[in-house]
C-alpha cells in the first residue's frame, strides 16, 4: 500500500479511536469493537435465525476495512437462559470470545398461560425461573478472563399489533421487561455493558401503529423480527456504540479555484477543470453500507432495505457526500467508467449522498462484501441447526457429540413424532461426520478471508461532465 493509501486508512482508524473516547464521554452503552475481536452473540431463535449480527458485521467490514473481526452466531431456537447454561462450555466459551453478547427473555417469560386463569402467578414463576438460571450464568461470567460482557434486553413481544387470527398473550411483554430489569442491574453491579432493545423497539411500534395498527417490528408472530426489524436492531446497536453522525466520507471541492475544501475520511488528488468539466481522483477509507433488497428467509415479507422507512440509518450512518461549488448548469457524474446520474449545479452545491447510488463502483464493491457475508451466514446456520440437535435432543439422552451409529439410530426412533427433529435429520446425517463439518468450516474461513480482501477501498476516477444546453 502506498503512502497516499496508508494516510487515508490511518485517518479512518483515527475516527475509530475518537469513538472510543466518545463512548466514555457521552455514556454510550456499548464500546465499539476492536481489531482482532472475536464477538459472540448468544441468544435464542431471534439470534439463531436472525440477521442483526450479520448486519452489524457488515457495517464494520465496510466502515473499517483494515479491521479484522470475527463474529459468531451462537443462538439456538427455543432457548431459555437455563438452556444456554448447559452449552456455555461446548458451544459458547469454545469460540474464545473477546466480547460476549447475551440476550434472553422471549422464551423465558413463557407464552400461552398469559391467557389462562392465573397469568400473574405464571409470570412470577417464569421470571423467577429466569432469574435463578441467570444467577448461575452470572457466576460463570464472573470467572471469564479477557472477555468483555454485554447484556442485551430482548426485543419485545408486541401484543398491541393487529394480526388476523393471532390472539396476543396479555402482559407477556410486561414480564419480559422484568427480566430486562434484572439484566440491567446485573450489568451495573458487575461493571458490564448493557443495552435494552425492548424499550426503543416498543416505542417505534407504538409510534407507527398510530397510523397503521398492523405495523410491527416484532414480526408476523409478534416474536420474530423480519429482515427490516433485524436492520433496526443493528441500527440501534451501532447507535449505542456511538456511530451516529459518523459518515463514510465527505468530499468538498471548489471547482472555480480547483481546490479541495474538505476531504473527510478520504483523500482527493489531481483536481482539474477542463472547460466546464471537472475531474479528480478519490480514495475513501471506507465503503458505503449496502442494503439487501431481497426478503430473505422462510415467510419473510420485508428486506433489510425496508428498514430505511423506519429508522434514519442512511441519514445518520451512511453518508458518502460529494459537494462541488462553483458550477453552472447540469452535470453527468461518472466514476471510473460508470455513469452514475445527472445532477444540477444547485444539487452539487448542497451535496449529494453517493451511498444512495447503487451504481457507483464503490457500492458495487460493497455488494460483493454483503453477498459473501450472506453466504457465510447461510453456512454458519448449518452449525446452529446441528447445535440444536446436539443440545436439545442428544444431551438429555447422554449422547452429546456422540456422532455415531447409535446416535442416529436413537434419532430415527423419534423423527416420526418430532417435526423439529425430522426437519434436521438430513443435516445431522451429514454433520455427524467430522470431515463434513471441517469442509463447512473451511468454507466459512475462506469466505471471511475473501470479505477482508474484497472490502479494501480502491482509488476512483471521478468526472463531472456538463450537459449541453
MIROFI-62486 format. One record per residue (C-alpha): residue in one letter; x, y negated, z negated. Coordinates in steps of 0.02 Angstrom, whole numbers, padded with zeros to 5 digits, always signed. Layout:
<rs>
AXYZ;...
</rs>
This chain:
<rs>
X+00000+00000+00000;X+00068-00171+00049;X+00088-00321-00065;X-00069-00400+00005;X-00175-00248-00037;X-00093-00224-00207;X-00133-00403-00258;X-00315-00378-00213;X-00331-00217-00312;X-00244-00292-00462;X-00371-00433-00455;X-00508-00303-00463;X-00434-00223-00617;X-00415-00393-00698;X-00605-00408-00683;X-00624-00240-00770;X-00507-00290-00911;X-00603-00451-00937;X-00762-00348-00951;X-00688-00255-01098;X-00670-00422-01186;X-00846-00471-01136;X-00915-00313-01216;X-00841-00363-01383;X-00885-00548-01373;X-01066-00532-01317;X-01101-00370-01413;X-01138-00262-01263;X-01197-00090-01315;X-01082+00020-01209;X-00900-00013-01167;X-00851+00010-00984;X-00766+00173-00938;X-00577+00175-00918;X-00462+00250-00788;X-00445+00437-00820;X-00604+00453-00924;X-00700+00617-00923;X-00879+00564-00952;X-01002+00699-01007;X-01191+00668-01003;X-01278+00787-01123;X-01466+00796-01113;X-01623+00888-01059;X-01711+00904-00890;X-01704+00717-00858;X-01514+00733-00860;X-01511+00909-00786;X-01611+00872-00629;X-01590+00683-00627;X-01476+00565-00535;X-01444+00422-00657;X-01269+00484-00699;X-01227+00509-00514;X-01288+00332-00478;X-01178+00266-00619;X-01028+00359-00549;X-01064+00291-00376;X-01054+00116-00448;X-00881+00149-00519;X-00825+00235-00358;X-00872+00084-00253;X-00833-00056-00376;X-00667+00009-00445;X-00593+00116-00305;X-00423+00141-00387;X-00501+00206-00547;X-00502+00395-00563;X-00651+00455-00663;X-00741+00620-00683;X-00922+00630-00737;X-01013+00789-00787;X-01197+00833-00791;X-01222+00938-00948;X-01412+00936-00955;X-01525+01088-00970;X-01711+01078-00937;X-01820+01101-01090;X-01680+01072-01215;X-01706+01000-01388;X-01564+00946-01500;X-01567+01118-01585;X-01540+01198-01414;X-01397+01081-01373;X-01313+01131-01536;X-01296+01311-01476;X-01198+01260-01322;X-01085+01122-01387;X-00927+01227-01383;X-00952+01327-01224;X-01042+01200-01116;X-01001+01026-01183;X-00837+01015-01278;X-00761+01133-01150;X-00772+00989-01025;X-00646+00896-01134;X-00745+00733-01137;X-00659+00569-01174;X-00835+00495-01175;X-00984+00599-01232;X-01156+00525-01197;X-01302+00613-01283;X-01488+00593-01259;X-01634+00693-01326;X-01811+00668-01390;X-01932+00708-01250;X-01942+00894-01290;X-01900+00870-01475;X-02062+00773-01501;X-02174+00911-01429;X-02324+00899-01315;X-02499+00975-01323;X-02530+00965-01509;X-02543+00775-01500;X-02718+00803-01433;X-02755+00932-01567;X-02833+00924-01740;X-02681+00865-01839;X-02573+00758-01724;X-02488+00661-01864;X-02440+00821-01957;X-02371+00890-01795;X-02274+00731-01757;X-02197+00727-01930;X-02143+00908-01915;X-02066+00884-01743;X-01972+00726-01793;X-01905+00813-01950;X-01851+00964-01847;X-01759+00850-01727;X-01681+00750-01869;X-01620+00907-01959;X-01546+00976-01798;X-01464+00810-01759;X-01381+00802-01930;X-01293+00964-01885;X-01243+00890-01717;X-01182+00734-01806;X-01066+00841-01915;X-00991+00919-01759;X-00971+00750-01676;X-00880+00679-01826;X-00747+00813-01801;X-00709+00762-01622;X-00540+00681-01589;X-00508+00558-01447;X-00690+00562-01392;X-00796+00406-01385;X-00977+00440-01435;X-01127+00356-01354;X-01306+00395-01407;X-01448+00357-01285;X-01627+00337-01339;X-01735+00440-01223;X-01836+00367-01080;X-02018+00350-01135;X-02166+00464-01116;X-02289+00349-01026;X-02461+00381-01100;X-02533+00221-01025;X-02511+00251-00839;X-02667+00306-00746;X-02634+00477-00668;X-02777+00578-00596;X-02809+00743-00686;X-02671+00709-00813;X-02732+00676-00990;X-02596+00592-01093;X-02532+00657-01259;X-02585+00518-01377;X-02447+00437-01481;X-02312+00556-01419;X-02201+00409-01374;X-02227+00339-01549;X-02145+00497-01617;X-02007+00483-01487;X-01969+00307-01548;X-01946+00377-01724;X-01812+00491-01651;X-01733+00342-01564;X-01730+00253-01733;X-01627+00387-01820;X-01509+00395-01670;X-01484+00207-01685;X-01449+00219-01872;X-01327+00363-01847;X-01231+00266-01715;X-01224+00114-01829;X-01164+00210-01982;X-01032+00306-01882;X-00967+00163-01777;X-01029+00245-01617;X-01111+00159-01469;X-01297+00160-01440;X-01420+00109-01306;X-01608+00133-01302;X-01691+00173-01135;X-01863+00186-01216;X-01896+00003-01255;X-01845-00082-01090;X-01925+00051-00980;X-02085+00044-01082;X-02083-00145-01058;X-02058-00128-00870;X-02201-00003-00860;X-02317-00116-00958;X-02274-00268-00852;X-02305-00183-00684;X-02461-00092-00747;X-02547-00260-00773;X-02566-00268-00584;X-02555-00083-00540;X-02619+00038-00675;X-02542+00185-00578;X-02365+00115-00587;X-02237+00205-00694;X-02051+00234-00701;X-02085+00392-00801;X-02136+00496-00651;X-02293+00583-00592;X-02299+00690-00751;X-02267+00544-00872;X-02100+00627-00916;X-01976+00639-00773;X-01923+00478-00684;X-01918+00486-00494;X-01764+00429-00397;X-01813+00247-00416;X-01830+00274-00603;X-01657+00351-00613;X-01587+00199-00523;X-01674+00089-00651;X-01590+00194-00786;X-01421+00171-00700;X-01451-00016-00686;X-01494-00031-00871;X-01343+00073-00920;X-01225-00030-00812;X-01301-00189-00879;X-01269-00126-01055;X-01088-00105-01001;X-01079-00289-00956;X-01084-00281-00766;X-01224-00406-00737;X-01153-00552-00639;X-01005-00451-00575;X-01014-00453-00386;X-00925-00352-00253;X-00830-00501-00181;X-00853-00683-00131;X-00780-00769+00022;X-00793-00956+00042;X-00720-01043+00195;X-00713-01224+00255;X-00723-01200+00444;X-00681-01381+00481;X-00517-01376+00386;X-00486-01191+00424;X-00451-01154+00243;X-00510-01036+00108;X-00617-01118-00027;X-00645-00961-00129;X-00584-00781-00125;X-00653-00686-00274;X-00605-00503-00291;X-00540-00508-00112;X-00406-00577-00001;X-00436-00687+00151;X-00300-00723+00279;X-00274-00791+00455;X-00421-00911+00457;X-00430-00976+00636;X-00551-01083+00732;X-00559-01071+00921;X-00682-01196+00988;X-00841-01170+00886;X-00795-00991+00839;X-00713-00936+00677;X-00612-00781+00632;X-00517-00716+00481;X-00451-00557+00400;X-00542-00493+00245;X-00493-00362+00117;X-00607-00338-00033;X-00556-00247-00191;X-00723-00157-00192;X-00859-00087-00079;X-01043-00136-00080;X-01156-00017-00175;X-01251+00093-00051;X-01433+00135-00083;X-01505+00304-00034;X-01670+00283+00060;X-01720+00468+00052;X-01841+00531-00081;X-01732+00675-00139;X-01792+00817-00247;X-01944+00928-00265;X-02102+00823-00275;X-02008+00659-00260;X-02108+00510-00196;X-01979+00373-00209;X-01800+00344-00156;X-01658+00263-00251;X-01679+00108-00143;X-01858+00084-00205;X-01785+00026-00371;X-01741-00143-00294;X-01927-00184-00307;X-01920-00154-00495;X-01755-00223-00561;X-01636-00358-00496;X-01490-00241-00463;X-01449-00322-00296;X-01452-00498-00367;X-01354-00457-00525;X-01231-00322-00473;X-01222-00303-00285;X-01173-00470-00208;X-01044-00474-00068;X-01056-00657-00023;X-00996-00738+00138;X-01009-00928+00134;X-00946-01037+00276;X-00962-01226+00277;X-00940-01347+00421;X-01026-01251+00560;X-01167-01305+00676;X-01293-01200+00769;X-01323-01013+00758;X-01189-00879+00745;X-01171-00694+00777;X-01071-00607+00640;X-00952-00471+00694;X-00849-00363+00576;X-00718-00261+00667;X-00811-00207+00824;X-00983-00201+00744;X-01114-00334+00775;X-01200-00367+00607;X-01331-00500+00643;X-01368-00682+00680;X-01373-00822+00552;X-01392-01010+00561;X-01258-01129+00504;X-01375-01176+00361;X-01387-00994+00306;X-01199-00976+00311;X-01178-01138+00214;X-01287-01067+00074;X-01203-00897+00085;X-01266-00728+00144;X-01257-00564+00047;X-01166-00437+00154;X-01213-00298+00031;X-01389-00310+00105;X-01320-00273+00279;X-01313-00086+00305;X-01224-00104+00474;X-01063-00177+00404;X-00912-00061+00416;X-00886-00076+00229;X-01066-00024+00193;X-01049+00124+00312;X-00889+00170+00221;X-00982+00162+00055;X-01118+00276+00126;X-00986+00411+00152;X-00945+00400-00032;X-01130+00411-00076;X-01158+00567+00029;X-01002+00652-00039;X-01063+00613-00214;X-01235+00682-00173;X-01159+00843-00107;X-01056+00857-00267;X-01216+00833-00368;X-01303+00972-00272;X-01163+01098-00307;X-01150+01046-00489;X-01336+01082-00507;X-01298+01266-00474;X-01192+01267-00630;X-01335+01187-00727;X-01455+01323-00671;X-01326+01451-00722;X-01309+01367-00892;X-01499+01378-00914;X-01492+01566-00884;X-01343+01591-00999;X-01405+01489-01148;X-01594+01508-01135;X-01602+01691-01085;X-01440+01785-01114;X-01381+01701-01276;X-01530+01761-01381;X-01500+01936-01314;X-01315+01939-01359;X-01265+01935-01175;X-01195+01758-01159;X-01069+01757-01016;X-01075+01947-01005;X-01095+01933-00816;X-01101+02121-00791;X-01219+02255-00729;X-01308+02269-00896;X-01344+02082-00896;X-01430+02082-00729;X-01525+02242-00772;X-01593+02156-00928;X-01635+02005-00822;X-01732+02112-00699;X-01839+02178-00842;X-01907+02003-00869;X-01915+01916-00699;X-02091+01980-00663;X-02163+01890-00815;X-02047+01738-00822;X-02067+01620-00675;X-01921+01508-00725;X-01806+01659-00739;X-01870+01729-00574;X-01829+01565-00486;X-01648+01578-00544;X-01622+01765-00516;X-01542+01747-00344;X-01425+01611-00404;X-01368+01716-00552;X-01340+01867-00439;X-01206+01761-00353;X-01142+01659-00500;X-01109+01811-00610;X-00953+01839-00505;X-00805+01729-00558;X-00745+01717-00379;X-00908+01633-00327;X-00901+01511-00473;X-00721+01470-00430;X-00769+01437-00249;X-00907+01317-00306;X-00787+01228-00422;X-00659+01213-00282;X-00793+01130-00176;X-00830+01005-00314;X-00645+00969-00338;X-00622+00941-00152;X-00773+00825-00143;X-00708+00724-00290;X-00539+00707-00206;X-00621+00651-00045;X-00728+00523-00137;X-00569+00449-00210;X-00493+00439-00036;X-00641+00376+00064;X-00680+00237-00060;X-00519+00141-00031;X-00562-00030+00047;X-00495-00069+00220;X-00443-00238+00290;X-00580-00301+00406;X-00577-00422+00551;X-00721-00547+00536;X-00783-00658+00678;X-00920-00787+00688;X-00966-00820+00869;X-01078-00968+00907;X-01231-00929+01012;X-01252-01031+01170;X-01398-01150+01170;
</rs>
